[in-house]
Amino acid sequence: MSKSMNKATSPWWYDKPAGSWDEAAPIGNGKLGAMVFGHPSKERIALNEDSVWYGGPRDRNNPDALAHLAEIRRAIVQGELDVAHRLAAMALSGVPESQRHYMPLGDMRIEFAEGGDWSEYRRELDMMSGVVSASYLRDGVQYRQEAFASYPDGIMAFRYESDLPGASRSRHA
């Protein structure tokens, strides 16, 4: 990873494709998400969508919330913050307290028709734009792949390009 001074806003970059899910770069828009591995030959994009949960939909509203709201407000006004905190933790937290785990939607795999070794590899997550990219050189051709998610449009977009027309064609696996 880069040694930039401000990791929150500067691009994070890597000199190799992700080897595991934990190393992949995330994109997401609050509903759709993906982990992009950035592999030049056999790309893996681990997909997720916010309705894919272990066990299906569930109502987590706490039925005790309304019954205790007046008492919580009274305790705050009276300066009894420890009482208000205890009641709020009991009555205003979702039930059950723990959240279920996301389940993966699936993997999208893209196998590129071009073969051979690559060099000058760089994978990047730009924290300001939310764009994940990878670029590399193979057989004298410069390749670049980009991915991002758009909240207003409700989409994830992927672009694959090269500096040689027609060189960035692929076949899906």
N, C-alpha and C positions, 0 to 999 in steps of 0.2 A: 504494500500500500504506500501511497505517496506520504511524504513527511511534511505536508502543508501545515501552516500555522493554525488555520481556522478550519477544522474538520467539518464543522456544521455547514459551511457555505462553499468551501473549495471542493473541486472534484476529488473523489477517491479513485485511485487508479491501481491497476494490477498488471503484472507482466506475464500472466498466463490465464487460461480459462479456469473457471471454477471447477474444482474437483468433487465438491459435494454441495448439498443444498445450503449449508451454512456459509459457503463461500460465494454463492451466487448473489447477484445484485437485484434488489427489489424494485418493482414498479407497482403502482396502485392508484386507485381513484376513490377509495372508500367503499366500493362495491366489488370491483374486479381487482385482482392482484396477480402478480407473477414473480417468480424468481428466474432471472435470466443468467444462464451459464456462460454464454459467449464463446462457444467452441467453434473453431473455423471449419471443421469437417462434419461433425455430428452434433448439432445444437440441441439442447434440451431446455424447454421453457416449462417450469412447473406452474400450473395454473390454479387459481383459487377464485371463489365467488362467495359473497357474504352469506348466502343462504345454505351453504354446505357445512353443516355442523353434525357432530356425532349425536345421534338420537333424534334429529328432526327439530322442528319449531317448538318453542316452549314459552309460556307466559311467566316472566320472572317478577311481575309486580307483587309487591309485598302487601298483603291484605291488612296489615296492622298500621300502615302509613297514615291514613286519614284519621284513624281513631287516636293517634298519639301526636298529631301535628300541633294542636292547640297547647298541649302540655310542653312540647319542645319549644315553641315560641315563648311561652310564659317563663320557662327556665332561662332562656337567653335574655329576656328583658330584665329578669330579677338578678342576673349575674351568676346564676347557678350553672356555669358552663360545663362542669363535670357531669351534672345530671342531664343537661341538654345533649352532650356528646354521647353519653351512654344510651339514652333513648333514641337518638338519631341513628346510631349504629345498629340498634335492634330493629327499629321500625322503618327506616328509610332505605336500608340496603335491600338489593334484590334478593329473591329467594329462588333456589338455594344460593348461598353466598358465593360458591365457586362457579366459574363460567365453564361451559363445556368446551371441548377442543374443536378447532377447525379440522375438517377433513379435506384432503386435497381433492380438487375438482378433476385433475388429471395432468398428464404430461403431453405437451406438444413436442414432437421430435421432427427436426428438419435435417435431412442428409443432403449435403452439397455435392453436386456432380463433379466439381473440380477435385483433383487429387494432388498428392504431393505434400512436401513439407512447407511450413510457413515460417516466417521470421518477422522481426520488428512488430511483435504483438503488443497491443495495449488495450486493456479493458478498463472502462471508466464509468463511474456513477457521478453525474453532475447533480449535486444536492440543490442547486438553485433552479434548474430547469426540470429536474426529475427524469432526465434522459439517461438511459443506459446505452453505452456503445462499446463496440469492439472493432479494432482495425488491425490489419496484418497484411503482409506482403507474401504472395505465393506465385512462383514462376514469373516474376517481374510485373505482376498485376497487383494493384493496391485495392483491397477489399475493405468495406465498412458495413457494419450492421448496427442499427439503432432500434430502440424500443422505448415507448413511453405510454402512460395512461392519461386520459383526459377525463376530468370530472364533468365538465359541462356537456361533453359529447357522449359520455357513458361508454367509452371504448378503450381498448388497448391497441396500439398501432406498432407494426414492425416493418422496418425497411432494410433491404439488402441491396447494396450497390457496389460497383467497381469502376475503376477508371478506364476499363476496356468494355465497350458496348457488347452486351450479350454474355459477358463472363460471369455474371452473378445469378444465372439461372440455377435452380435447385430442384430436387425431387423430394417429395414428402415421404417419410417412412411411417 
